Amino acid sequence: MFDELPTYTNEVDLTAMPASLLRLIRSRKHGLWSNKASAELARREADERGIEQAA
């Protein structure tokens, strides 16, 4: 599955990936992929906190 990922993360829309796949990528891929997956998960968590605080 991970062999199918392109070399560069800018070729993939990480925002469209489910959180479970991002967590899997973060744990099994290293370097740029792990960093980008972590950043996307952090962005989603921040968005959720912002929504909860606004409610």
C-alpha positions in Angstrom: 0.0 0.0 0.0 2.7 2.5 0.9 4.7 1.6 -2.2 1.8 3.1 -4.1 2.3 6.6 -2.5 4.2 9.0 -4.8 7.6 10.2 -3.8 6.4 13.8 -3.1 3.5 14.6 -0.8 2.4 17.6 -3.0 1.1 15.0 -5.5 -1.5 13.9 -2.9 -4.3 15.7 -1.3 -3.8 14.9 2.4 -6.9 16.8 3.3 -9.0 14.2 1.5 -7.4 11.2 3.4 -9.2 9.8 6.5 -7.5 10.4 9.8 -6.9 6.6 10.3 -4.8 6.5 7.1 -2.9 9.6 8.1 -2.1 8.0 11.5 -0.9 4.9 9.7 1.3 6.9 7.3 2.7 8.8 10.3 3.6 5.6 12.1 5.0 3.7 9.1 6.5 6.3 6.7 9.4 8.5 7.7 10.6 11.9 6.8 8.4 14.2 4.7 5.4 11.9 4.6 5.4 11.5 8.4 5.8 15.3 8.9 3.0 16.1 6.5 0.6 13.6 8.0 1.3 14.9 11.5 0.7 18.5 10.3 -2.6 17.5 8.7 -3.8 15.7 11.8 -2.8 18.6 14.0 -4.7 21.0 11.7 -7.8 18.9 12.0 -7.6 18.7 15.8 -7.2 22.5 15.9 -10.2 22.9 13.7 -12.3 20.6 15.9 -11.2 22.5 19.0 -12.2 25.8 17.4 -15.6 24.4 16.5 -16.1 23.0 20.0 -15.2 26.4 21.6 -17.5 28.3 19.3 -20.5 26.1 20.2 
